[in-house]
Amino acid sequence: MILGSIWLHFSGRISKLENRLLKLEEDSKTLAPISDIMRGYQPDRERPDAYAAIQASGPANVPAPGVDSALAWCPAAEDKGMEWIELHYESPVLAKEIRIHTTFNPGAVVRVLGGPNGGDLQELWAGTGPQEPIHVIPISPPTEMTRLKLELDTAKIPGWNEIDAVALVDAAGKTIWAHSAICSSVWSKPVK
């Protein structure tokens, strides 16, 4: 009698667990297409920080490279010519590497300068940037900096050129993201 009662109790619990599992499987079939849609999510272009310089601070957050995203900095005009963005880091970093995360039409960065707050910036790199989502620039010898300035030739790479984030990597391999940024111009929604 006791054994039968225990069996009924556990049998009922197993049945409830099986029903929950079936429900979770159904939900996962529904949520999978929604997650595909969300991968391309872009915030409202009318937000005050859409495409602003601040979007290039912090870790890379654009869902996929090769897409236009208001989560990246975008200059005011496409194919205009020279533009710049200056990133500031919270404390000095002895950087051995710079990682530029681009999201749309990479390769427009033609020059990178770095240095301390209030001091002169020195050229760390100049040339033709790769048309890759992440442009890695080694710095030898490692250089201490709290700010970094990227110069872009937007006429060089057709279309809009967007930067998602810029990281400094120190000698220990730690990645440090910018905490603020200023720029030459920002794309904004045209006024009607």
N, C-alpha and C positions, 0 to 999 in steps of 0.2 A: 504494500500500500504506500509506504513512504517513498520507495524507489519509483513507483509510478507517478507520484505527485512531483517528485524532483524532475523526472523526465519531462512531464508536461510543462513545467516551469521553464526548463532550458530549451525545449522544443519551440515554445512560444517566442523566446528571446532570439533564437536562431532564425526563426521566420521573420521577425521584425528586422534583423540585420540584413537578411537576404533582400527584403523589400527596400531598405535604405540603399543598398548597393545597386539595385536595379534603377532606382531614382537618380542616383549619382551618375550612372552610365548614360541615362537619358539626358541629364543636364549637360554632360560633357559634349554630347553631340550637338546640342543647341549652342553652347558657348564657344565651340571651336570656330564657327563662321564669324561670330561676333569679335573674337580676338583678331581674326584676319582683318576685319574692318578697322579695328582700333589701331592696328599697326600703322595705318596711314593717317591717323588723327592729327589734325592741326588746330591749334586754338584759333579763336576768332581774330581775324586780321585787324579788327578795330580796337583790340586791347592796346593800352598805351605802351606796353613793353614788347609788342610784336615786332620782330626784326630789329629791335634796338641793340645797341652795343652790349648791354648787360646780358643778352642771350648768349654771348660768347664766353661768359664767365661760368664757373662751376663745371661739373663733369659733363661730358658729352651726353646729350639727351634726345637727339633726333632719332626716331625709331629706325630709320634705314638710310644709308647713303644714297645719293642720287635723286633725292626728292626735295622739292621746295618746302621749307618749313618755317613758320613764324617763331620756332624755337631756336633759330640761328640768326646771327647778325647778317644783314643784307644792306649794301650801300644803296643810295637813293636812285641811281640809274644804272641800267645795264650797258656795258661796253663804253662807258664814259671816259675811262682812262685811269689816272692815278687816284687811289683812295687809301685810307689807312685806318687801323684800329690799334689802340694802345690798351694793353691789359695790365692790371695791377694785382700784385700778390700780397697777401697779408703780412708776411715777414720775409726777410732775405732768404733766398734759396741759392745754394751753390749748385747750379744746374750743369749737368753733363749732357742733357738732351732736351730738345723741344719737340713736342708733338702737336701738330696743327690738325684738328679734326674738321674737315670740310664736309658739307652736305650736298652742295649743288654746284656743278661746274668747277671742280677743283683745278688748281694749277695757276691761279692768278697771282699768288704770292710771289713777289720778285725780290724782296729784301726783308731781313729781320734784324732789328736792333734791340739791345737790352742794356740794362744798367740799374743803378740804385735810384731811389726816389730823390729828386732834386739834383741829381748828378747828370753828367752827359751820357747819352746813349752811345754805345759802340756797335759797329756793324758785326753781326755774328754770322750772317750768311747772306749771299746775294746770288741770283741765278734764275734758272728756269725751274719752277716747282713741278713736281710730278703730278700727273692727272690721276691721283689716287685719293681715296677718302681720308687717309692719314699720311701726312707729310712729316717724316721723322728727320730732324736735323741734329746731328751730334755736335757737341761743343767741346773743343779741346784747345787749351786746357779748360776745365770746368770754370764757369764764371758766376760770381755772385750777383744776383739781381732781384729787384722787387717790381720791376716793370719791363714790359716787352712791347715793342711796336712792330706791327706787320704792315708792310707796304704792298699794295696790290695794284696790278695793271689790269683793270677790268676789261680793257679793249683787247687784251691778249687772248683771253678765253671767252668766246661768244656766250651770251646769255647772262643770267644773274649769277653772281659769285657769292656763296654764303658760307660763313664760318660758324660752326657749332660750338667749339671749345678749343682752348689752347692750354696744354699742360707743360709744366717743367718737371723733369725727372732728375732727382739728386743722385749723388754717388752711391747711396744705399739702395737705389732703385725705387724710392718712394715717389709717387706721382702727386704733384701739387697743382691744384687748379686755381685759376685767377678768381679773385673775389669781386672785382669791379672792372669797368672798361669805359673808354670814351672813343669816339670815332669821328671821321671826317664828314660822314653823312649817313642817313638812315632812310630806307625805303618806307614810305607811308602810303596808305590808301588815298588815292586822289579824292579831292573834295568835289562833290557834285554841284 
